Amino acid sequence: MKYPPSTKPGESLKNKTGNWRTFRPIFLHDKCTACGICDNVCPEGIIYATGKTNAAGKNYRDCDLDYCKGCGLCAKNCPFAAIRMEREEK
């Protein structure tokens, strides 16, 4: 038996899901080496290269907080401590 999809492709883009997080990532741009590890471990796929460079000439990363759930995988896996988690102030 086949089941139809419960939502249409792209539906999640309409539903911002970051409003229930407890912690948010803070990207320390001067420490970023543009290794891309945070991009790869983010389960939401919301970390991106900004197109801006830091003092070392690296294209540093940032994230879309509208969809960030605050899991902290990016900070935990960053070998350069370029991301720290901070309690979300509401």
Contacts in CASP RR format, 6 or more apart in sequence:
PFRMAT RR
TARGET T0000
AUTHOR 0000-0000-0000
METHOD contacts of the structure
MODEL  1
MKYPPSTKPGESLKNKTGNWRTFRPIFLHDKCTACGICDNVCPEGIIYAT
GKTNAAGKNYRDCDLDYCKGCGLCAKNCPFAAIRMEREEK
12 67 0 8 1.000
16 66 0 8 1.000
16 67 0 8 1.000
17 44 0 8 1.000
17 66 0 8 1.000
17 67 0 8 1.000
17 69 0 8 1.000
18 65 0 8 1.000
18 66 0 8 1.000
18 67 0 8 1.000
18 68 0 8 1.000
18 69 0 8 1.000
18 70 0 8 1.000
20 69 0 8 1.000
21 68 0 8 1.000
21 69 0 8 1.000
21 70 0 8 1.000
21 88 0 8 1.000
22 70 0 8 1.000
22 87 0 8 1.000
22 88 0 8 1.000
23 70 0 8 1.000
23 72 0 8 1.000
23 85 0 8 1.000
23 86 0 8 1.000
23 87 0 8 1.000
23 88 0 8 1.000
24 65 0 8 1.000
24 68 0 8 1.000
24 70 0 8 1.000
24 85 0 8 1.000
24 86 0 8 1.000
24 88 0 8 1.000
25 63 0 8 1.000
25 68 0 8 1.000
25 70 0 8 1.000
25 72 0 8 1.000
25 74 0 8 1.000
25 75 0 8 1.000
25 83 0 8 1.000
25 84 0 8 1.000
25 85 0 8 1.000
25 86 0 8 1.000
26 83 0 8 1.000
26 84 0 8 1.000
26 85 0 8 1.000
26 86 0 8 1.000
27 60 0 8 1.000
27 61 0 8 1.000
27 62 0 8 1.000
27 63 0 8 1.000
27 82 0 8 1.000
27 83 0 8 1.000
28 81 0 8 1.000
28 82 0 8 1.000
28 83 0 8 1.000
28 84 0 8 1.000
29 52 0 8 1.000
29 54 0 8 1.000
29 60 0 8 1.000
29 62 0 8 1.000
29 82 0 8 1.000
30 54 0 8 1.000
30 55 0 8 1.000
30 56 0 8 1.000
31 80 0 8 1.000
31 81 0 8 1.000
31 82 0 8 1.000
32 54 0 8 1.000
32 58 0 8 1.000
32 60 0 8 1.000
32 61 0 8 1.000
32 80 0 8 1.000
32 82 0 8 1.000
33 56 0 8 1.000
33 58 0 8 1.000
33 80 0 8 1.000
33 82 0 8 1.000
34 49 0 8 1.000
34 58 0 8 1.000
34 59 0 8 1.000
34 60 0 8 1.000
34 61 0 8 1.000
35 79 0 8 1.000
35 80 0 8 1.000
36 61 0 8 1.000
37 77 0 8 1.000
37 78 0 8 1.000
37 79 0 8 1.000
38 47 0 8 1.000
38 61 0 8 1.000
38 74 0 8 1.000
38 77 0 8 1.000
38 78 0 8 1.000
38 83 0 8 1.000
39 45 0 8 1.000
39 47 0 8 1.000
39 48 0 8 1.000
39 49 0 8 1.000
39 61 0 8 1.000
41 73 0 8 1.000
41 74 0 8 1.000
41 77 0 8 1.000
42 63 0 8 1.000
42 73 0 8 1.000
42 74 0 8 1.000
43 69 0 8 1.000
43 71 0 8 1.000
43 73 0 8 1.000
44 67 0 8 1.000
44 68 0 8 1.000
44 69 0 8 1.000
46 63 0 8 1.000
46 64 0 8 1.000
46 67 0 8 1.000
46 68 0 8 1.000
47 61 0 8 1.000
47 62 0 8 1.000
47 63 0 8 1.000
47 74 0 8 1.000
48 61 0 8 1.000
48 62 0 8 1.000
48 63 0 8 1.000
48 64 0 8 1.000
49 59 0 8 1.000
49 60 0 8 1.000
49 61 0 8 1.000
50 59 0 8 1.000
50 60 0 8 1.000
50 61 0 8 1.000
50 62 0 8 1.000
51 59 0 8 1.000
52 59 0 8 1.000
52 60 0 8 1.000
53 59 0 8 1.000
53 60 0 8 1.000
54 60 0 8 1.000
60 82 0 8 1.000
61 82 0 8 1.000
63 74 0 8 1.000
70 85 0 8 1.000
72 85 0 8 1.000
74 83 0 8 1.000
75 83 0 8 1.000
75 84 0 8 1.000
75 85 0 8 1.000
END
